[in-house]
Amino acid sequence: MNHNNKMVQNIINVSESRDRILNIVKAQQGFKNKSQAVEFVLDIYSDSFLEPELRPEFVEKLKKIDKEGNFIKFDSIEELQNSIENA
């Protein structure tokens, strides 16, 4: 579920109970370290609670579409409708 290949380093402080939860996630999922467990939990949060337009992969997709300019121009609603119906 890795959404971004660029890695940044963060130092975080968590309570002992949260640390135990990270250890459980790490063990259950077979991760090598707690960083992978944190990423897993963040991915679940992102998929479950963030609106699609806020997800990084959605923003990147929009940027790609904008950059490539892969658009079809229609001169009328009827032209658009014909294109949809004949797709």
Order of alpha helices (4+ residues) and beta strands (2+ residues): alpha-alpha-alpha-alpha
